[in-house]
Amino acid sequence: MAEYLTTRELADLLRIGERKAYDLASSGEIPCVRAMGKLLFPRAEVVAWLNASRSGPQVADPPLPQIVAGSHDPLLDWALRESGSGLATYYDGSFDGLERLKSRTAQAAALHIHEDDGFNTRALRDALGEAPVVLIEIARRQRGLLLAPGTKGISSFADLKNRQVVLRQQSAASQRLFDTHLAAHDLTHDDLAPLPACARTEEELAIALHDGKAEAGFGLGALAGLYGLGFIPTHEERFDLAIWRRAFFEPPMQNLMAFLRSDRFATRAKELGGYDLTGLGQIHHNGASG
């Protein structure tokens, strides 16, 4: 969702006419911005304005399911099990994770969405505004072209033309980034020989290559050693966990956070390779509203 609403979108949200929306802005009753002769309404501030106007008893928020959604990562997946957190997982890509976080069908989402000025923050704000969600860095990861054993003649995206490639689903941030780089080399999926079914997780992609079902895929360097694959690094990305604030302070997430700071976690990251834990625990966004 866009960070700012137009007058029509505000009227639709409030179920009022556009004339009434203009009147609210003119009287200063509702947060608005005037830019280039247009009225725009900050979505997060409008939601906060609505919440402040409510009356009647305060109803407690329903409990959040103990599920971590979003992007699959082998290191985080291992930590979720080894920490004894009790948190379940539903991996279907960063963008699916954002939707599940927004709908409160997950208490956390793992994200690695590339943005012009960084990672994840703008996408999180667009989806949830200033909702009480904390965005915490887990690691920096190496991403690039994973190659099946024995594959020759591939050293860049340009070399993927007519090659067998395993793709990810469109809700995966890696697939959207991959498509961007294909376009930069004047390539589309029609120029590739993709597998008929996409890989739903990073590990599924690596297994498909290990089994010789395709020649290349856009994946994590950490999986190259585990599955005996070639690896051509092309990107470093920030891998974050977006967590509803009230879930952050509950025992399952606290158990996970404590484990992420442990020597065992650092050792495992070093064993896998392709991770930099220097920024582990850094907060990149902290939603203000309750």
Contacts in CASP RR format, 6 or more apart in sequence:
PFRMAT RR
TARGET T0000
AUTHOR 0000-0000-0000
METHOD contacts of the structure
MODEL  1
MAEYLTTRELADLLRIGERKAYDLASSGEIPCVRAMGKLLFPRAEVVAWL
NASRSGPQVADPPLPQIVAGSHDPLLDWALRESGSGLATYYDGSFDGLER
LKSRTAQAAALHIHEDDGFNTRALRDALGEAPVVLIEIARRQRGLLLAPG
TKGISSFADLKNRQVVLRQQSAASQRLFDTHLAAHDLTHDDLAPLPACAR
TEEELAIALHDGKAEAGFGLGALAGLYGLGFIPTHEERFDLAIWRRAFFE
PPMQNLMAFLRSDRFATRAKELGGYDLTGLGQIHHNGASG
1 43 0 8 1.000
1 126 0 8 1.000
1 127 0 8 1.000
2 43 0 8 1.000
2 126 0 8 1.000
3 42 0 8 1.000
3 43 0 8 1.000
3 44 0 8 1.000
3 125 0 8 1.000
3 126 0 8 1.000
3 129 0 8 1.000
4 33 0 8 1.000
4 40 0 8 1.000
4 41 0 8 1.000
4 42 0 8 1.000
4 43 0 8 1.000
5 13 0 8 1.000
5 40 0 8 1.000
5 41 0 8 1.000
5 42 0 8 1.000
5 43 0 8 1.000
5 46 0 8 1.000
6 38 0 8 1.000
6 39 0 8 1.000
6 40 0 8 1.000
6 41 0 8 1.000
7 18 0 8 1.000
7 21 0 8 1.000
7 22 0 8 1.000
7 25 0 8 1.000
7 39 0 8 1.000
7 41 0 8 1.000
8 18 0 8 1.000
9 41 0 8 1.000
10 21 0 8 1.000
10 30 0 8 1.000
10 41 0 8 1.000
10 46 0 8 1.000
11 17 0 8 1.000
11 18 0 8 1.000
11 20 0 8 1.000
11 21 0 8 1.000
13 46 0 8 1.000
14 20 0 8 1.000
14 21 0 8 1.000
21 30 0 8 1.000
22 39 0 8 1.000
24 30 0 8 1.000
25 32 0 8 1.000
25 39 0 8 1.000
25 41 0 8 1.000
30 41 0 8 1.000
30 46 0 8 1.000
30 49 0 8 1.000
31 41 0 8 1.000
31 42 0 8 1.000
31 45 0 8 1.000
31 46 0 8 1.000
31 49 0 8 1.000
32 39 0 8 1.000
32 40 0 8 1.000
32 41 0 8 1.000
32 42 0 8 1.000
33 39 0 8 1.000
33 40 0 8 1.000
33 41 0 8 1.000
33 42 0 8 1.000
34 40 0 8 1.000
43 129 0 8 1.000
44 125 0 8 1.000
44 129 0 8 1.000
44 130 0 8 1.000
44 131 0 8 1.000
44 289 0 8 1.000
45 130 0 8 1.000
47 129 0 8 1.000
47 289 0 8 1.000
48 130 0 8 1.000
48 289 0 8 1.000
51 289 0 8 1.000
51 290 0 8 1.000
61 104 0 8 1.000
61 246 0 8 1.000
62 104 0 8 1.000
64 104 0 8 1.000
64 106 0 8 1.000
64 107 0 8 1.000
64 244 0 8 1.000
64 246 0 8 1.000
64 247 0 8 1.000
65 88 0 8 1.000
65 104 0 8 1.000
65 105 0 8 1.000
65 106 0 8 1.000
65 107 0 8 1.000
66 86 0 8 1.000
66 87 0 8 1.000
66 88 0 8 1.000
66 107 0 8 1.000
66 252 0 8 1.000
67 87 0 8 1.000
67 88 0 8 1.000
67 89 0 8 1.000
67 90 0 8 1.000
67 100 0 8 1.000
67 105 0 8 1.000
67 106 0 8 1.000
67 107 0 8 1.000
67 108 0 8 1.000
68 76 0 8 1.000
68 80 0 8 1.000
68 87 0 8 1.000
68 88 0 8 1.000
68 89 0 8 1.000
68 90 0 8 1.000
68 106 0 8 1.000
68 107 0 8 1.000
68 108 0 8 1.000
68 109 0 8 1.000
68 110 0 8 1.000
68 241 0 8 1.000
69 89 0 8 1.000
69 90 0 8 1.000
69 91 0 8 1.000
69 92 0 8 1.000
69 96 0 8 1.000
69 97 0 8 1.000
69 100 0 8 1.000
69 101 0 8 1.000
69 105 0 8 1.000
69 106 0 8 1.000
69 108 0 8 1.000
69 109 0 8 1.000
69 110 0 8 1.000
70 90 0 8 1.000
70 91 0 8 1.000
70 92 0 8 1.000
70 93 0 8 1.000
70 94 0 8 1.000
70 96 0 8 1.000
70 97 0 8 1.000
70 98 0 8 1.000
70 100 0 8 1.000
70 106 0 8 1.000
70 109 0 8 1.000
70 110 0 8 1.000
70 111 0 8 1.000
71 91 0 8 1.000
71 93 0 8 1.000
71 94 0 8 1.000
71 97 0 8 1.000
71 110 0 8 1.000
71 111 0 8 1.000
71 112 0 8 1.000
71 172 0 8 1.000
71 173 0 8 1.000
71 174 0 8 1.000
71 202 0 8 1.000
71 239 0 8 1.000
72 91 0 8 1.000
72 93 0 8 1.000
72 110 0 8 1.000
72 200 0 8 1.000
72 201 0 8 1.000
72 202 0 8 1.000
72 203 0 8 1.000
73 110 0 8 1.000
73 138 0 8 1.000
73 141 0 8 1.000
73 202 0 8 1.000
73 220 0 8 1.000
73 239 0 8 1.000
74 202 0 8 1.000
74 203 0 8 1.000
74 220 0 8 1.000
74 222 0 8 1.000
74 223 0 8 1.000
74 226 0 8 1.000
74 272 0 8 1.000
75 138 0 8 1.000
75 139 0 8 1.000
75 222 0 8 1.000
75 265 0 8 1.000
75 268 0 8 1.000
75 269 0 8 1.000
75 272 0 8 1.000
75 275 0 8 1.000
76 110 0 8 1.000
76 138 0 8 1.000
76 239 0 8 1.000
76 241 0 8 1.000
77 89 0 8 1.000
77 91 0 8 1.000
78 268 0 8 1.000
79 256 0 8 1.000
79 259 0 8 1.000
79 260 0 8 1.000
79 265 0 8 1.000
79 268 0 8 1.000
80 86 0 8 1.000
80 87 0 8 1.000
80 89 0 8 1.000
80 256 0 8 1.000
82 259 0 8 1.000
82 264 0 8 1.000
83 255 0 8 1.000
83 256 0 8 1.000
83 258 0 8 1.000
83 259 0 8 1.000
83 260 0 8 1.000
84 255 0 8 1.000
84 259 0 8 1.000
85 252 0 8 1.000
85 253 0 8 1.000
85 255 0 8 1.000
85 256 0 8 1.000
85 259 0 8 1.000
86 252 0 8 1.000
86 255 0 8 1.000
87 107 0 8 1.000
87 108 0 8 1.000
87 252 0 8 1.000
87 253 0 8 1.000
87 256 0 8 1.000
90 97 0 8 1.000
90 100 0 8 1.000
90 106 0 8 1.000
91 110 0 8 1.000
91 200 0 8 1.000
91 201 0 8 1.000
92 169 0 8 1.000
92 171 0 8 1.000
92 172 0 8 1.000
92 200 0 8 1.000
93 168 0 8 1.000
93 169 0 8 1.000
93 171 0 8 1.000
93 172 0 8 1.000
93 173 0 8 1.000
94 109 0 8 1.000
94 110 0 8 1.000
94 111 0 8 1.000
94 112 0 8 1.000
94 113 0 8 1.000
94 120 0 8 1.000
94 123 0 8 1.000
94 171 0 8 1.000
94 172 0 8 1.000
94 173 0 8 1.000
95 113 0 8 1.000
95 123 0 8 1.000
95 170 0 8 1.000
95 171 0 8 1.000
95 172 0 8 1.000
95 173 0 8 1.000
95 176 0 8 1.000
96 171 0 8 1.000
97 106 0 8 1.000
97 109 0 8 1.000
97 110 0 8 1.000
97 111 0 8 1.000
97 171 0 8 1.000
98 109 0 8 1.000
98 111 0 8 1.000
98 123 0 8 1.000
98 124 0 8 1.000
98 127 0 8 1.000
98 128 0 8 1.000
98 242 0 8 1.000
99 127 0 8 1.000
100 106 0 8 1.000
100 109 0 8 1.000
101 107 0 8 1.000
101 108 0 8 1.000
101 109 0 8 1.000
101 127 0 8 1.000
101 128 0 8 1.000
101 133 0 8 1.000
101 242 0 8 1.000
101 244 0 8 1.000
102 127 0 8 1.000
102 128 0 8 1.000
104 244 0 8 1.000
107 243 0 8 1.000
107 244 0 8 1.000
107 247 0 8 1.000
107 253 0 8 1.000
108 241 0 8 1.000
108 242 0 8 1.000
108 243 0 8 1.000
108 244 0 8 1.000
108 247 0 8 1.000
108 253 0 8 1.000
109 241 0 8 1.000
109 242 0 8 1.000
110 138 0 8 1.000
110 239 0 8 1.000
110 240 0 8 1.000
110 241 0 8 1.000
110 242 0 8 1.000
111 119 0 8 1.000
111 120 0 8 1.000
111 123 0 8 1.000
111 124 0 8 1.000
111 135 0 8 1.000
111 173 0 8 1.000
111 239 0 8 1.000
111 240 0 8 1.000
111 241 0 8 1.000
111 242 0 8 1.000
112 119 0 8 1.000
112 120 0 8 1.000
112 141 0 8 1.000
112 173 0 8 1.000
112 174 0 8 1.000
112 237 0 8 1.000
112 238 0 8 1.000
112 239 0 8 1.000
112 240 0 8 1.000
113 119 0 8 1.000
113 120 0 8 1.000
113 123 0 8 1.000
113 173 0 8 1.000
114 173 0 8 1.000
114 177 0 8 1.000
114 235 0 8 1.000
114 237 0 8 1.000
115 121 0 8 1.000
115 122 0 8 1.000
115 123 0 8 1.000
118 238 0 8 1.000
119 237 0 8 1.000
119 238 0 8 1.000
119 240 0 8 1.000
119 284 0 8 1.000
120 135 0 8 1.000
120 238 0 8 1.000
120 240 0 8 1.000
120 242 0 8 1.000
120 284 0 8 1.000
120 285 0 8 1.000
121 135 0 8 1.000
121 284 0 8 1.000
121 285 0 8 1.000
124 133 0 8 1.000
124 135 0 8 1.000
124 242 0 8 1.000
124 285 0 8 1.000
125 285 0 8 1.000
129 287 0 8 1.000
130 287 0 8 1.000
130 288 0 8 1.000
130 289 0 8 1.000
131 287 0 8 1.000
131 289 0 8 1.000
131 290 0 8 1.000
132 244 0 8 1.000
132 245 0 8 1.000
132 246 0 8 1.000
132 287 0 8 1.000
132 288 0 8 1.000
132 289 0 8 1.000
132 290 0 8 1.000
133 242 0 8 1.000
133 243 0 8 1.000
133 244 0 8 1.000
133 245 0 8 1.000
133 285 0 8 1.000
133 287 0 8 1.000
134 242 0 8 1.000
134 243 0 8 1.000
134 245 0 8 1.000
134 248 0 8 1.000
134 283 0 8 1.000
134 285 0 8 1.000
134 286 0 8 1.000
134 287 0 8 1.000
135 240 0 8 1.000
135 241 0 8 1.000
135 242 0 8 1.000
135 283 0 8 1.000
135 284 0 8 1.000
135 285 0 8 1.000
135 286 0 8 1.000
136 240 0 8 1.000
136 241 0 8 1.000
136 242 0 8 1.000
136 243 0 8 1.000
136 281 0 8 1.000
136 282 0 8 1.000
136 283 0 8 1.000
136 284 0 8 1.000
137 238 0 8 1.000
137 239 0 8 1.000
137 240 0 8 1.000
137 279 0 8 1.000
137 280 0 8 1.000
137 281 0 8 1.000
137 282 0 8 1.000
137 283 0 8 1.000
137 284 0 8 1.000
138 239 0 8 1.000
138 240 0 8 1.000
138 241 0 8 1.000
138 260 0 8 1.000
138 280 0 8 1.000
138 281 0 8 1.000
139 238 0 8 1.000
139 239 0 8 1.000
139 269 0 8 1.000
139 275 0 8 1.000
139 276 0 8 1.000
139 277 0 8 1.000
139 279 0 8 1.000
139 280 0 8 1.000
140 236 0 8 1.000
140 237 0 8 1.000
140 238 0 8 1.000
140 239 0 8 1.000
140 275 0 8 1.000
140 276 0 8 1.000
140 278 0 8 1.000
140 279 0 8 1.000
141 220 0 8 1.000
141 221 0 8 1.000
141 222 0 8 1.000
141 236 0 8 1.000
141 237 0 8 1.000
141 238 0 8 1.000
141 239 0 8 1.000
141 274 0 8 1.000
141 275 0 8 1.000
141 276 0 8 1.000
142 220 0 8 1.000
142 221 0 8 1.000
142 222 0 8 1.000
142 231 0 8 1.000
142 233 0 8 1.000
142 235 0 8 1.000
142 236 0 8 1.000
142 273 0 8 1.000
142 274 0 8 1.000
142 275 0 8 1.000
143 174 0 8 1.000
143 218 0 8 1.000
143 219 0 8 1.000
143 220 0 8 1.000
143 221 0 8 1.000
143 233 0 8 1.000
143 234 0 8 1.000
143 235 0 8 1.000
143 236 0 8 1.000
143 237 0 8 1.000
144 218 0 8 1.000
144 219 0 8 1.000
144 220 0 8 1.000
144 221 0 8 1.000
144 231 0 8 1.000
144 232 0 8 1.000
144 233 0 8 1.000
144 234 0 8 1.000
144 235 0 8 1.000
145 154 0 8 1.000
145 156 0 8 1.000
145 157 0 8 1.000
145 160 0 8 1.000
145 216 0 8 1.000
145 217 0 8 1.000
145 218 0 8 1.000
145 219 0 8 1.000
145 231 0 8 1.000
145 232 0 8 1.000
145 234 0 8 1.000
146 205 0 8 1.000
146 206 0 8 1.000
146 209 0 8 1.000
146 216 0 8 1.000
146 217 0 8 1.000
146 218 0 8 1.000
146 219 0 8 1.000
146 220 0 8 1.000
146 221 0 8 1.000
146 223 0 8 1.000
146 224 0 8 1.000
146 229 0 8 1.000
146 230 0 8 1.000
146 231 0 8 1.000
147 154 0 8 1.000
147 209 0 8 1.000
147 215 0 8 1.000
147 216 0 8 1.000
147 217 0 8 1.000
147 229 0 8 1.000
147 230 0 8 1.000
147 231 0 8 1.000
147 232 0 8 1.000
148 209 0 8 1.000
148 210 0 8 1.000
148 212 0 8 1.000
148 214 0 8 1.000
148 215 0 8 1.000
148 216 0 8 1.000
148 229 0 8 1.000
149 210 0 8 1.000
149 212 0 8 1.000
149 228 0 8 1.000
149 229 0 8 1.000
149 230 0 8 1.000
151 215 0 8 1.000
151 216 0 8 1.000
151 230 0 8 1.000
153 159 0 8 1.000
154 160 0 8 1.000
154 163 0 8 1.000
154 215 0 8 1.000
154 216 0 8 1.000
154 232 0 8 1.000
155 232 0 8 1.000
156 185 0 8 1.000
156 232 0 8 1.000
157 181 0 8 1.000
157 182 0 8 1.000
157 184 0 8 1.000
157 185 0 8 1.000
157 187 0 8 1.000
157 234 0 8 1.000
158 185 0 8 1.000
158 187 0 8 1.000
160 182 0 8 1.000
160 187 0 8 1.000
160 191 0 8 1.000
160 192 0 8 1.000
160 216 0 8 1.000
161 187 0 8 1.000
161 191 0 8 1.000
161 192 0 8 1.000
162 191 0 8 1.000
162 192 0 8 1.000
162 193 0 8 1.000
163 192 0 8 1.000
163 193 0 8 1.000
163 215 0 8 1.000
163 216 0 8 1.000
164 192 0 8 1.000
164 193 0 8 1.000
164 194 0 8 1.000
164 195 0 8 1.000
164 213 0 8 1.000
164 214 0 8 1.000
164 215 0 8 1.000
164 216 0 8 1.000
165 192 0 8 1.000
165 193 0 8 1.000
165 194 0 8 1.000
165 195 0 8 1.000
165 214 0 8 1.000
165 215 0 8 1.000
165 216 0 8 1.000
165 217 0 8 1.000
166 194 0 8 1.000
166 195 0 8 1.000
166 198 0 8 1.000
166 199 0 8 1.000
166 205 0 8 1.000
166 208 0 8 1.000
166 209 0 8 1.000
166 213 0 8 1.000
166 214 0 8 1.000
166 216 0 8 1.000
166 217 0 8 1.000
167 175 0 8 1.000
167 178 0 8 1.000
167 189 0 8 1.000
167 194 0 8 1.000
167 195 0 8 1.000
167 198 0 8 1.000
167 199 0 8 1.000
167 217 0 8 1.000
168 174 0 8 1.000
168 175 0 8 1.000
168 178 0 8 1.000
168 198 0 8 1.000
168 199 0 8 1.000
168 200 0 8 1.000
168 205 0 8 1.000
168 218 0 8 1.000
169 175 0 8 1.000
169 198 0 8 1.000
169 200 0 8 1.000
170 176 0 8 1.000
174 202 0 8 1.000
174 218 0 8 1.000
174 219 0 8 1.000
175 198 0 8 1.000
175 218 0 8 1.000
177 218 0 8 1.000
177 235 0 8 1.000
178 218 0 8 1.000
179 189 0 8 1.000
181 234 0 8 1.000
182 188 0 8 1.000
182 189 0 8 1.000
182 191 0 8 1.000
182 192 0 8 1.000
194 214 0 8 1.000
195 208 0 8 1.000
195 213 0 8 1.000
195 214 0 8 1.000
199 205 0 8 1.000
199 208 0 8 1.000
202 219 0 8 1.000
202 220 0 8 1.000
202 223 0 8 1.000
203 223 0 8 1.000
205 217 0 8 1.000
205 218 0 8 1.000
205 219 0 8 1.000
205 223 0 8 1.000
206 219 0 8 1.000
206 220 0 8 1.000
206 223 0 8 1.000
206 224 0 8 1.000
206 226 0 8 1.000
206 227 0 8 1.000
206 229 0 8 1.000
207 227 0 8 1.000
208 214 0 8 1.000
209 215 0 8 1.000
209 216 0 8 1.000
209 217 0 8 1.000
209 227 0 8 1.000
209 229 0 8 1.000
210 227 0 8 1.000
210 228 0 8 1.000
210 229 0 8 1.000
220 274 0 8 1.000
221 231 0 8 1.000
221 233 0 8 1.000
221 273 0 8 1.000
221 274 0 8 1.000
222 272 0 8 1.000
222 273 0 8 1.000
222 274 0 8 1.000
222 275 0 8 1.000
223 229 0 8 1.000
224 230 0 8 1.000
224 231 0 8 1.000
225 231 0 8 1.000
226 272 0 8 1.000
236 276 0 8 1.000
238 284 0 8 1.000
240 284 0 8 1.000
242 285 0 8 1.000
243 253 0 8 1.000
245 286 0 8 1.000
245 287 0 8 1.000
245 290 0 8 1.000
247 253 0 8 1.000
248 254 0 8 1.000
248 257 0 8 1.000
259 265 0 8 1.000
260 280 0 8 1.000
260 281 0 8 1.000
261 280 0 8 1.000
265 277 0 8 1.000
266 277 0 8 1.000
269 275 0 8 1.000
269 277 0 8 1.000
END
